Every structure is written in structure tokens, then in C-alpha cells.
């Protein structure tokens, strides 16, 4: 009988571990980009991922930017959300913030 309770508890927490992040993403996606603050390039996460508001400002001397190629911007990254054409849009990498469509970070990946 005890094993059943432990299994149920384990199942509950496993489900919770999946449901909470999914719910957070769903709530963030419902927020309007205009309601979210712009990502500050001096934010610790932004700095760690080399985020810049303008891809022309990428520090190509930094090894973390080795994958950067001219033409890569947040606008053509698979991580960006929101409406095409908006100058500032939510990003899956920086929850609760908007990034510049003209920006770039080291997590950039081409849209499929």
C-alpha cells in the first residue's frame, strides 16, 4: 500500500514539474508585448548570453559569438514570439521581457 502512495506522490510531482513551466509560458504568451519591460543588456542573463539591442553591435572578438553571422537577428530566431514586424517582441529565452527584433544573443537559432 505504501508503494502506491509513493508512486502517486511521485507522479503528482512529475506532473507538476511539467505543468508549472508550461503554464508560465502560456501566461507569458498572453501578455501583450507592450506590457512587458524591454530587456536591459546589462541584465546578468543578457550579459551572459551576449544580448545586444542591435546585431551590428555583436562583439565578434568574443568566443561566445563564434556562431554569429551577419543577418542573424532576434527577428529571424526560432526563440522569438509575438507578432512579425513588431520592433520589440517576447522571447522564450528571456521570459517576462521583450527583446529588440534587430537584436541578437548567443542562443540564436534559425527559424525552421
Backbone as XML, in Angstrom:
<?xml version="1.0"?>
<chain id="A" units="angstrom">
  <residue number="1" name="UNK">
    <atom name="N" x="0.824" y="-1.188" z="0.000"/>
    <atom name="CA" x="0.000" y="0.000" z="0.000"/>
    <atom name="C" x="0.871" y="1.255" z="0.000"/>
  </residue>
  <residue number="2" name="UNK">
    <atom name="N" x="1.955" y="1.233" z="0.759"/>
    <atom name="CA" x="2.845" y="2.396" z="0.832"/>
    <atom name="C" x="3.455" y="2.706" z="-0.527"/>
  </residue>
  <residue number="3" name="UNK">
    <atom name="N" x="3.783" y="1.660" z="-1.288"/>
    <atom name="CA" x="4.384" y="1.869" z="-2.609"/>
    <atom name="C" x="3.419" y="2.629" z="-3.512"/>
  </residue>
  <residue number="4" name="UNK">
    <atom name="N" x="2.113" y="2.346" z="-3.409"/>
    <atom name="CA" x="1.135" y="3.054" z="-4.226"/>
    <atom name="C" x="1.101" y="4.538" z="-3.890"/>
  </residue>
  <residue number="5" name="UNK">
    <atom name="N" x="1.176" y="4.871" z="-2.585"/>
    <atom name="CA" x="1.180" y="6.276" z="-2.184"/>
    <atom name="C" x="2.418" y="6.981" z="-2.713"/>
  </residue>
  <residue number="6" name="UNK">
    <atom name="N" x="3.583" y="6.335" z="-2.604"/>
    <atom name="CA" x="4.813" y="6.941" z="-3.100"/>
    <atom name="C" x="4.752" y="7.134" z="-4.609"/>
  </residue>
  <residue number="7" name="UNK">
    <atom name="N" x="4.201" y="6.153" z="-5.307"/>
    <atom name="CA" x="4.072" y="6.284" z="-6.752"/>
    <atom name="C" x="3.156" y="7.448" z="-7.086"/>
  </residue>
  <residue number="8" name="UNK">
    <atom name="N" x="2.049" y="7.553" z="-6.394"/>
    <atom name="CA" x="1.109" y="8.633" z="-6.645"/>
    <atom name="C" x="1.749" y="9.993" z="-6.355"/>
  </residue>
  <residue number="9" name="UNK">
    <atom name="N" x="2.486" y="10.077" z="-5.281"/>
    <atom name="CA" x="3.174" y="11.313" z="-4.930"/>
    <atom name="C" x="4.210" y="11.655" z="-6.011"/>
  </residue>
  <residue number="10" name="UNK">
    <atom name="N" x="4.960" y="10.640" z="-6.428"/>
    <atom name="CA" x="5.983" y="10.845" z="-7.457"/>
    <atom name="C" x="5.324" y="11.320" z="-8.755"/>
  </residue>
  <residue number="11" name="UNK">
    <atom name="N" x="4.234" y="10.663" z="-9.131"/>
    <atom name="CA" x="3.518" y="11.039" z="-10.345"/>
    <atom name="C" x="3.005" y="12.475" z="-10.239"/>
  </residue>
  <residue number="12" name="UNK">
    <atom name="N" x="2.480" y="12.817" z="-9.080"/>
    <atom name="CA" x="1.984" y="14.175" z="-8.867"/>
    <atom name="C" x="3.098" y="15.199" z="-9.085"/>
  </residue>
  <residue number="13" name="UNK">
    <atom name="N" x="4.255" y="14.974" z="-8.478"/>
    <atom name="CA" x="5.347" y="15.939" z="-8.598"/>
    <atom name="C" x="5.941" y="15.959" z="-10.004"/>
  </residue>
  <residue number="14" name="UNK">
    <atom name="N" x="5.976" y="14.825" z="-10.665"/>
    <atom name="CA" x="6.451" y="14.819" z="-12.044"/>
    <atom name="C" x="5.510" y="15.613" z="-12.936"/>
  </residue>
  <residue number="15" name="UNK">
    <atom name="N" x="4.219" y="15.428" z="-12.727"/>
    <atom name="CA" x="3.232" y="16.181" z="-13.500"/>
    <atom name="C" x="3.336" y="17.667" z="-13.197"/>
  </residue>
  <residue number="16" name="UNK">
    <atom name="N" x="3.499" y="17.997" z="-11.944"/>
    <atom name="CA" x="3.633" y="19.386" z="-11.533"/>
    <atom name="C" x="4.868" y="20.023" z="-12.161"/>
  </residue>
  <residue number="17" name="UNK">
    <atom name="N" x="5.961" y="19.271" z="-12.208"/>
    <atom name="CA" x="7.210" y="19.791" z="-12.780"/>
    <atom name="C" x="7.051" y="20.132" z="-14.256"/>
  </residue>
  <residue number="18" name="UNK">
    <atom name="N" x="6.177" y="19.424" z="-14.953"/>
    <atom name="CA" x="5.929" y="19.702" z="-16.363"/>
    <atom name="C" x="4.880" y="20.796" z="-16.518"/>
  </residue>
  <residue number="19" name="UNK">
    <atom name="N" x="3.843" y="20.755" z="-15.692"/>
    <atom name="CA" x="2.714" y="21.672" z="-15.842"/>
    <atom name="C" x="3.062" y="23.113" z="-15.465"/>
  </residue>
  <residue number="20" name="UNK">
    <atom name="N" x="3.846" y="23.308" z="-14.420"/>
    <atom name="CA" x="4.157" y="24.677" z="-13.996"/>
    <atom name="C" x="4.892" y="25.476" z="-15.057"/>
  </residue>
  <residue number="21" name="UNK">
    <atom name="N" x="5.989" y="24.960" z="-15.631"/>
    <atom name="CA" x="6.644" y="25.750" z="-16.676"/>
    <atom name="C" x="5.746" y="25.984" z="-17.881"/>
  </residue>
  <residue number="22" name="UNK">
    <atom name="N" x="4.952" y="24.983" z="-18.261"/>
    <atom name="CA" x="4.049" y="25.150" z="-19.395"/>
    <atom name="C" x="3.011" y="26.225" z="-19.102"/>
  </residue>
  <residue number="23" name="UNK">
    <atom name="N" x="2.487" y="26.245" z="-17.886"/>
    <atom name="CA" x="1.525" y="27.272" z="-17.500"/>
    <atom name="C" x="2.143" y="28.650" z="-17.479"/>
  </residue>
  <residue number="24" name="UNK">
    <atom name="N" x="3.384" y="28.734" z="-17.036"/>
    <atom name="CA" x="4.086" y="30.016" z="-17.014"/>
    <atom name="C" x="4.255" y="30.547" z="-18.418"/>
  </residue>
  <residue number="25" name="UNK">
    <atom name="N" x="4.656" y="29.682" z="-19.349"/>
    <atom name="CA" x="4.821" y="30.104" z="-20.741"/>
    <atom name="C" x="3.485" y="30.545" z="-21.310"/>
  </residue>
  <residue number="26" name="UNK">
    <atom name="N" x="2.417" y="29.810" z="-21.010"/>
    <atom name="CA" x="1.101" y="30.178" z="-21.517"/>
    <atom name="C" x="0.681" y="31.551" z="-21.000"/>
  </residue>
  <residue number="27" name="UNK">
    <atom name="N" x="0.922" y="31.827" z="-19.735"/>
    <atom name="CA" x="0.575" y="33.131" z="-19.182"/>
    <atom name="C" x="1.416" y="34.239" z="-19.809"/>
  </residue>
  <residue number="28" name="UNK">
    <atom name="N" x="2.693" y="33.983" z="-20.007"/>
    <atom name="CA" x="3.554" y="34.994" z="-20.601"/>
    <atom name="C" x="3.145" y="35.285" z="-22.032"/>
  </residue>
  <residue number="29" name="UNK">
    <atom name="N" x="2.726" y="34.255" z="-22.768"/>
    <atom name="CA" x="2.326" y="34.450" z="-24.151"/>
    <atom name="C" x="1.052" y="35.267" z="-24.261"/>
  </residue>
  <residue number="30" name="UNK">
    <atom name="N" x="0.227" y="35.279" z="-23.206"/>
    <atom name="CA" x="-0.998" y="36.057" z="-23.262"/>
    <atom name="C" x="-0.749" y="37.527" z="-22.958"/>
  </residue>
  <residue number="31" name="UNK">
    <atom name="N" x="0.374" y="37.830" z="-22.340"/>
    <atom name="CA" x="0.696" y="39.228" z="-22.052"/>
    <atom name="C" x="1.057" y="39.937" z="-23.349"/>
  </residue>
  <residue number="32" name="UNK">
    <atom name="N" x="0.631" y="41.152" z="-23.472"/>
    <atom name="CA" x="0.964" y="41.944" z="-24.638"/>
    <atom name="C" x="2.405" y="42.419" z="-24.530"/>
  </residue>
  <residue number="33" name="UNK">
    <atom name="N" x="3.099" y="42.431" z="-25.647"/>
    <atom name="CA" x="4.493" y="42.871" z="-25.658"/>
    <atom name="C" x="4.617" y="44.280" z="-25.091"/>
  </residue>
  <residue number="34" name="UNK">
    <atom name="N" x="3.625" y="45.120" z="-25.327"/>
    <atom name="CA" x="3.667" y="46.491" z="-24.833"/>
    <atom name="C" x="3.625" y="46.545" z="-23.306"/>
  </residue>
  <residue number="35" name="UNK">
    <atom name="N" x="3.110" y="45.499" z="-22.680"/>
    <atom name="CA" x="3.011" y="45.442" z="-21.220"/>
    <atom name="C" x="4.292" y="44.952" z="-20.565"/>
  </residue>
  <residue number="36" name="UNK">
    <atom name="N" x="5.214" y="44.397" z="-21.344"/>
    <atom name="CA" x="6.429" y="43.819" z="-20.792"/>
    <atom name="C" x="7.592" y="44.804" z="-20.898"/>
  </residue>
  <residue number="37" name="UNK">
    <atom name="N" x="8.504" y="44.771" z="-19.930"/>
    <atom name="CA" x="9.666" y="45.665" z="-19.994"/>
    <atom name="C" x="10.673" y="45.173" z="-21.038"/>
  </residue>
  <residue number="38" name="UNK">
    <atom name="N" x="11.407" y="46.125" z="-21.582"/>
    <atom name="CA" x="12.473" y="45.778" z="-22.518"/>
    <atom name="C" x="13.627" y="45.146" z="-21.749"/>
  </residue>
  <residue number="39" name="UNK">
    <atom name="N" x="14.243" y="44.150" z="-22.355"/>
    <atom name="CA" x="15.404" y="43.505" z="-21.757"/>
    <atom name="C" x="16.560" y="44.493" z="-21.725"/>
  </residue>
  <residue number="40" name="UNK">
    <atom name="N" x="17.155" y="44.653" z="-20.569"/>
    <atom name="CA" x="18.310" y="45.527" z="-20.401"/>
    <atom name="C" x="19.567" y="44.720" z="-20.727"/>
  </residue>
  <residue number="41" name="UNK">
    <atom name="N" x="20.391" y="45.166" z="-21.664"/>
    <atom name="CA" x="21.610" y="44.425" z="-21.994"/>
    <atom name="C" x="22.540" y="44.226" z="-20.800"/>
  </residue>
  <residue number="42" name="UNK">
    <atom name="N" x="22.388" y="45.019" z="-19.741"/>
    <atom name="CA" x="23.230" y="44.842" z="-18.556"/>
    <atom name="C" x="22.645" y="43.822" z="-17.572"/>
  </residue>
  <residue number="43" name="UNK">
    <atom name="N" x="21.458" y="43.290" z="-17.861"/>
    <atom name="CA" x="20.869" y="42.222" z="-17.060"/>
    <atom name="C" x="21.863" y="41.046" z="-17.054"/>
  </residue>
  <residue number="44" name="UNK">
    <atom name="N" x="22.080" y="40.403" z="-15.894"/>
    <atom name="CA" x="23.077" y="39.326" z="-15.824"/>
    <atom name="C" x="22.878" y="38.215" z="-16.865"/>
  </residue>
  <residue number="45" name="UNK">
    <atom name="N" x="21.637" y="37.804" z="-17.093"/>
    <atom name="CA" x="21.389" y="36.760" z="-18.083"/>
    <atom name="C" x="21.672" y="37.280" z="-19.489"/>
  </residue>
  <residue number="46" name="UNK">
    <atom name="N" x="21.252" y="38.509" z="-19.757"/>
    <atom name="CA" x="21.506" y="39.109" z="-21.063"/>
    <atom name="C" x="23.009" y="39.204" z="-21.319"/>
  </residue>
  <residue number="47" name="UNK">
    <atom name="N" x="23.755" y="39.632" z="-20.311"/>
    <atom name="CA" x="25.206" y="39.728" z="-20.456"/>
    <atom name="C" x="25.827" y="38.361" z="-20.698"/>
  </residue>
  <residue number="48" name="UNK">
    <atom name="N" x="25.385" y="37.362" z="-19.956"/>
    <atom name="CA" x="25.940" y="36.015" z="-20.099"/>
    <atom name="C" x="25.694" y="35.455" z="-21.497"/>
  </residue>
  <residue number="49" name="UNK">
    <atom name="N" x="24.574" y="35.853" z="-22.097"/>
    <atom name="CA" x="24.224" y="35.360" z="-23.426"/>
    <atom name="C" x="24.562" y="36.369" z="-24.525"/>
  </residue>
  <residue number="50" name="UNK">
    <atom name="N" x="25.313" y="37.407" z="-24.170"/>
    <atom name="CA" x="25.802" y="38.418" z="-25.108"/>
    <atom name="C" x="24.681" y="39.174" z="-25.838"/>
  </residue>
  <residue number="51" name="UNK">
    <atom name="N" x="23.523" y="39.348" z="-25.203"/>
    <atom name="CA" x="22.417" y="40.048" z="-25.854"/>
    <atom name="C" x="22.778" y="41.489" z="-26.153"/>
  </residue>
  <residue number="52" name="UNK">
    <atom name="N" x="22.436" y="41.925" z="-27.361"/>
    <atom name="CA" x="22.560" y="43.327" z="-27.768"/>
    <atom name="C" x="21.260" y="43.727" z="-28.452"/>
  </residue>
  <residue number="53" name="UNK">
    <atom name="N" x="20.902" y="45.008" z="-28.335"/>
    <atom name="CA" x="19.689" y="45.509" z="-28.994"/>
    <atom name="C" x="19.847" y="45.564" z="-30.508"/>
  </residue>
  <residue number="54" name="UNK">
    <atom name="N" x="21.079" y="45.681" z="-30.988"/>
    <atom name="CA" x="21.350" y="45.793" z="-32.420"/>
    <atom name="C" x="22.434" y="44.784" z="-32.783"/>
  </residue>
  <residue number="55" name="UNK">
    <atom name="N" x="22.116" y="43.859" z="-33.675"/>
    <atom name="CA" x="23.066" y="42.807" z="-34.052"/>
    <atom name="C" x="24.368" y="43.376" z="-34.607"/>
  </residue>
  <residue number="56" name="UNK">
    <atom name="N" x="24.349" y="44.600" z="-35.097"/>
    <atom name="CA" x="25.575" y="45.223" z="-35.598"/>
    <atom name="C" x="26.578" y="45.462" z="-34.473"/>
  </residue>
  <residue number="57" name="UNK">
    <atom name="N" x="26.102" y="45.411" z="-33.224"/>
    <atom name="CA" x="26.964" y="45.659" z="-32.067"/>
    <atom name="C" x="27.534" y="44.373" z="-31.441"/>
  </residue>
  <residue number="58" name="UNK">
    <atom name="N" x="27.345" y="43.226" z="-32.074"/>
    <atom name="CA" x="27.861" y="41.975" z="-31.521"/>
    <atom name="C" x="29.388" y="42.040" z="-31.465"/>
  </residue>
  <residue number="59" name="UNK">
    <atom name="N" x="29.937" y="41.658" z="-30.320"/>
    <atom name="CA" x="31.389" y="41.619" z="-30.129"/>
    <atom name="C" x="31.914" y="40.325" z="-30.735"/>
  </residue>
  <residue number="60" name="UNK">
    <atom name="N" x="32.280" y="40.370" z="-32.006"/>
    <atom name="CA" x="32.712" y="39.162" z="-32.710"/>
    <atom name="C" x="34.069" y="38.659" z="-32.227"/>
  </residue>
  <residue number="61" name="UNK">
    <atom name="N" x="34.784" y="39.452" z="-31.438"/>
    <atom name="CA" x="36.052" y="39.000" z="-30.864"/>
    <atom name="C" x="35.821" y="38.043" z="-29.689"/>
  </residue>
  <residue number="62" name="UNK">
    <atom name="N" x="34.625" y="38.064" z="-29.129"/>
    <atom name="CA" x="34.289" y="37.194" z="-28.006"/>
    <atom name="C" x="34.019" y="35.782" z="-28.531"/>
  </residue>
  <residue number="63" name="UNK">
    <atom name="N" x="34.670" y="34.758" z="-27.978"/>
    <atom name="CA" x="34.447" y="33.380" z="-28.437"/>
    <atom name="C" x="32.990" y="32.931" z="-28.353"/>
  </residue>
  <residue number="64" name="UNK">
    <atom name="N" x="32.225" y="33.507" z="-27.451"/>
    <atom name="CA" x="30.812" y="33.138" z="-27.320"/>
    <atom name="C" x="30.004" y="33.578" z="-28.537"/>
  </residue>
  <residue number="65" name="UNK">
    <atom name="N" x="30.563" y="34.465" z="-29.344"/>
    <atom name="CA" x="29.878" y="34.942" z="-30.545"/>
    <atom name="C" x="30.412" y="34.264" z="-31.805"/>
  </residue>
  <residue number="66" name="UNK">
    <atom name="N" x="31.121" y="33.172" z="-31.651"/>
    <atom name="CA" x="31.744" y="32.497" z="-32.792"/>
    <atom name="C" x="30.724" y="32.061" z="-33.845"/>
  </residue>
  <residue number="67" name="UNK">
    <atom name="N" x="29.508" y="31.763" z="-33.430"/>
    <atom name="CA" x="28.472" y="31.320" z="-34.372"/>
    <atom name="C" x="27.761" y="32.475" z="-35.060"/>
  </residue>
  <residue number="68" name="UNK">
    <atom name="N" x="28.028" y="33.704" z="-34.624"/>
    <atom name="CA" x="27.329" y="34.858" z="-35.199"/>
    <atom name="C" x="27.698" y="35.039" z="-36.660"/>
  </residue>
  <residue number="69" name="UNK">
    <atom name="N" x="26.665" y="35.287" z="-37.469"/>
    <atom name="CA" x="26.854" y="35.634" z="-38.872"/>
    <atom name="C" x="25.996" y="36.854" z="-39.161"/>
  </residue>
  <residue number="70" name="UNK">
    <atom name="N" x="26.503" y="37.730" z="-40.010"/>
    <atom name="CA" x="25.741" y="38.912" z="-40.405"/>
    <atom name="C" x="24.392" y="38.449" z="-40.952"/>
  </residue>
  <residue number="71" name="UNK">
    <atom name="N" x="23.346" y="39.115" z="-40.532"/>
    <atom name="CA" x="21.990" y="38.766" z="-40.948"/>
    <atom name="C" x="21.199" y="38.051" z="-39.864"/>
  </residue>
  <residue number="72" name="UNK">
    <atom name="N" x="21.884" y="37.505" z="-38.866"/>
    <atom name="CA" x="21.184" y="36.871" z="-37.752"/>
    <atom name="C" x="20.661" y="37.964" z="-36.824"/>
  </residue>
  <residue number="73" name="UNK">
    <atom name="N" x="19.382" y="37.942" z="-36.550"/>
    <atom name="CA" x="18.761" y="38.877" z="-35.605"/>
    <atom name="C" x="17.697" y="38.124" z="-34.817"/>
  </residue>
  <residue number="74" name="UNK">
    <atom name="N" x="17.254" y="38.729" z="-33.755"/>
    <atom name="CA" x="16.163" y="38.131" z="-32.972"/>
    <atom name="C" x="14.943" y="37.891" z="-33.864"/>
  </residue>
  <residue number="75" name="UNK">
    <atom name="N" x="14.731" y="38.761" z="-34.837"/>
    <atom name="CA" x="13.567" y="38.668" z="-35.707"/>
    <atom name="C" x="13.537" y="37.360" z="-36.494"/>
  </residue>
  <residue number="76" name="UNK">
    <atom name="N" x="14.707" y="36.799" z="-36.828"/>
    <atom name="CA" x="14.721" y="35.545" z="-37.583"/>
    <atom name="C" x="15.218" y="34.370" z="-36.739"/>
  </residue>
  <residue number="77" name="UNK">
    <atom name="N" x="15.059" y="34.499" z="-35.424"/>
    <atom name="CA" x="15.433" y="33.446" z="-34.479"/>
    <atom name="C" x="14.191" y="32.634" z="-34.091"/>
  </residue>
  <residue number="78" name="UNK">
    <atom name="N" x="14.383" y="31.351" z="-33.898"/>
    <atom name="CA" x="13.280" y="30.465" z="-33.519"/>
    <atom name="C" x="12.742" y="30.761" z="-32.121"/>
  </residue>
  <residue number="79" name="UNK">
    <atom name="N" x="13.514" y="31.464" z="-31.280"/>
    <atom name="CA" x="13.109" y="31.730" z="-29.895"/>
    <atom name="C" x="12.115" y="32.889" z="-29.770"/>
  </residue>
  <residue number="80" name="UNK">
    <atom name="N" x="12.043" y="33.750" z="-30.796"/>
    <atom name="CA" x="11.200" y="34.951" z="-30.676"/>
    <atom name="C" x="9.723" y="34.584" z="-30.807"/>
  </residue>
  <residue number="81" name="UNK">
    <atom name="N" x="8.908" y="35.343" z="-30.118"/>
    <atom name="CA" x="7.464" y="35.122" z="-30.108"/>
    <atom name="C" x="6.794" y="36.428" z="-30.521"/>
  </residue>
  <residue number="82" name="UNK">
    <atom name="N" x="5.506" y="36.447" z="-30.495"/>
    <atom name="CA" x="4.772" y="37.679" z="-30.782"/>
    <atom name="C" x="4.508" y="37.861" z="-32.262"/>
  </residue>
  <residue number="83" name="UNK">
    <atom name="N" x="4.215" y="39.091" z="-32.623"/>
    <atom name="CA" x="3.792" y="39.423" z="-33.983"/>
    <atom name="C" x="4.966" y="39.805" z="-34.867"/>
  </residue>
  <residue number="84" name="UNK">
    <atom name="N" x="5.058" y="39.160" z="-36.027"/>
    <atom name="CA" x="6.079" y="39.541" z="-37.000"/>
    <atom name="C" x="5.936" y="41.028" z="-37.315"/>
  </residue>
  <residue number="85" name="UNK">
    <atom name="N" x="7.061" y="41.696" z="-37.435"/>
    <atom name="CA" x="7.047" y="43.114" z="-37.769"/>
    <atom name="C" x="7.116" y="44.038" z="-36.566"/>
  </residue>
  <residue number="86" name="UNK">
    <atom name="N" x="6.810" y="43.532" z="-35.361"/>
    <atom name="CA" x="6.922" y="44.365" z="-34.161"/>
    <atom name="C" x="8.395" y="44.587" z="-33.838"/>
  </residue>
  <residue number="87" name="UNK">
    <atom name="N" x="8.749" y="45.799" z="-33.450"/>
    <atom name="CA" x="10.139" y="46.129" z="-33.131"/>
    <atom name="C" x="10.602" y="45.465" z="-31.843"/>
  </residue>
  <residue number="88" name="UNK">
    <atom name="N" x="9.705" y="45.246" z="-30.897"/>
    <atom name="CA" x="10.011" y="44.606" z="-29.605"/>
    <atom name="C" x="9.062" y="43.442" z="-29.420"/>
  </residue>
  <residue number="89" name="UNK">
    <atom name="N" x="9.628" y="42.260" z="-29.130"/>
    <atom name="CA" x="8.808" y="41.062" z="-29.027"/>
    <atom name="C" x="9.275" y="40.183" z="-27.881"/>
  </residue>
  <residue number="90" name="UNK">
    <atom name="N" x="8.366" y="39.385" z="-27.305"/>
    <atom name="CA" x="8.749" y="38.442" z="-26.254"/>
    <atom name="C" x="9.708" y="37.389" z="-26.817"/>
  </residue>
  <residue number="91" name="UNK">
    <atom name="N" x="10.515" y="36.839" z="-25.929"/>
    <atom name="CA" x="11.487" y="35.823" z="-26.314"/>
    <atom name="C" x="11.439" y="34.677" z="-25.309"/>
  </residue>
  <residue number="92" name="UNK">
    <atom name="N" x="11.505" y="33.455" z="-25.795"/>
    <atom name="CA" x="11.477" y="32.292" z="-24.926"/>
    <atom name="C" x="12.688" y="32.179" z="-24.015"/>
  </residue>
  <residue number="93" name="UNK">
    <atom name="N" x="13.771" y="32.836" z="-24.360"/>
    <atom name="CA" x="14.996" y="32.775" z="-23.556"/>
    <atom name="C" x="14.936" y="33.768" z="-22.396"/>
  </residue>
  <residue number="94" name="UNK">
    <atom name="N" x="14.243" y="34.866" z="-22.581"/>
    <atom name="CA" x="14.165" y="35.915" z="-21.559"/>
    <atom name="C" x="12.704" y="36.133" z="-21.155"/>
  </residue>
  <residue number="95" name="UNK">
    <atom name="N" x="12.132" y="35.220" z="-20.369"/>
    <atom name="CA" x="10.719" y="35.325" z="-20.009"/>
    <atom name="C" x="10.395" y="36.618" z="-19.267"/>
  </residue>
  <residue number="96" name="UNK">
    <atom name="N" x="9.236" y="37.171" z="-19.605"/>
    <atom name="CA" x="8.772" y="38.373" z="-18.936"/>
    <atom name="C" x="9.392" y="39.651" z="-19.465"/>
  </residue>
  <residue number="97" name="UNK">
    <atom name="N" x="10.167" y="39.551" z="-20.532"/>
    <atom name="CA" x="10.815" y="40.728" z="-21.143"/>
    <atom name="C" x="10.582" y="40.672" z="-22.644"/>
  </residue>
  <residue number="98" name="UNK">
    <atom name="N" x="10.791" y="41.801" z="-23.288"/>
    <atom name="CA" x="10.784" y="41.833" z="-24.744"/>
    <atom name="C" x="12.183" y="42.170" z="-25.226"/>
  </residue>
  <residue number="99" name="UNK">
    <atom name="N" x="12.520" y="41.652" z="-26.389"/>
    <atom name="CA" x="13.824" y="41.901" z="-26.991"/>
    <atom name="C" x="13.617" y="42.678" z="-28.280"/>
  </residue>
  <residue number="100" name="UNK">
    <atom name="N" x="14.655" y="43.363" z="-28.708"/>
    <atom name="CA" x="14.596" y="44.103" z="-29.963"/>
    <atom name="C" x="14.644" y="43.112" z="-31.120"/>
  </residue>
  <residue number="101" name="UNK">
    <atom name="N" x="13.754" y="43.273" z="-32.084"/>
    <atom name="CA" x="13.757" y="42.397" z="-33.257"/>
    <atom name="C" x="15.089" y="42.490" z="-33.988"/>
  </residue>
  <residue number="102" name="UNK">
    <atom name="N" x="15.757" y="43.629" z="-33.878"/>
    <atom name="CA" x="17.052" y="43.840" z="-34.528"/>
    <atom name="C" x="18.212" y="43.313" z="-33.689"/>
  </residue>
  <residue number="103" name="UNK">
    <atom name="N" x="17.915" y="42.788" z="-32.497"/>
    <atom name="CA" x="18.952" y="42.336" z="-31.571"/>
    <atom name="C" x="19.506" y="40.968" z="-31.904"/>
  </residue>
  <residue number="104" name="UNK">
    <atom name="N" x="20.347" y="40.475" z="-30.998"/>
    <atom name="CA" x="20.968" y="39.150" z="-31.150"/>
    <atom name="C" x="21.463" y="38.684" z="-29.790"/>
  </residue>
  <residue number="105" name="UNK">
    <atom name="N" x="21.484" y="37.365" z="-29.578"/>
    <atom name="CA" x="22.151" y="36.761" z="-28.422"/>
    <atom name="C" x="22.749" y="35.430" z="-28.862"/>
  </residue>
  <residue number="106" name="UNK">
    <atom name="N" x="23.594" y="34.883" z="-28.022"/>
    <atom name="CA" x="24.336" y="33.674" z="-28.389"/>
    <atom name="C" x="23.473" y="32.415" z="-28.447"/>
  </residue>
  <residue number="107" name="UNK">
    <atom name="N" x="22.196" y="32.520" z="-28.095"/>
    <atom name="CA" x="21.281" y="31.374" z="-28.179"/>
    <atom name="C" x="20.549" y="31.368" z="-29.512"/>
  </residue>
  <residue number="108" name="UNK">
    <atom name="N" x="20.879" y="32.313" z="-30.381"/>
    <atom name="CA" x="20.205" y="32.427" z="-31.670"/>
    <atom name="C" x="20.208" y="31.097" z="-32.409"/>
  </residue>
  <residue number="109" name="UNK">
    <atom name="N" x="19.051" y="30.743" z="-32.982"/>
    <atom name="CA" x="18.915" y="29.559" z="-33.829"/>
    <atom name="C" x="17.919" y="29.899" z="-34.937"/>
  </residue>
  <residue number="110" name="UNK">
    <atom name="N" x="18.230" y="29.480" z="-36.124"/>
    <atom name="CA" x="17.392" y="29.811" z="-37.290"/>
    <atom name="C" x="15.980" y="29.257" z="-37.135"/>
  </residue>
  <residue number="111" name="UNK">
    <atom name="N" x="15.019" y="30.048" z="-37.570"/>
    <atom name="CA" x="13.631" y="29.563" z="-37.617"/>
    <atom name="C" x="13.554" y="28.408" z="-38.602"/>
  </residue>
  <residue number="112" name="UNK">
    <atom name="N" x="12.724" y="27.449" z="-38.276"/>
    <atom name="CA" x="12.567" y="26.280" z="-39.163"/>
    <atom name="C" x="11.739" y="26.628" z="-40.371"/>
  </residue>
</chain>
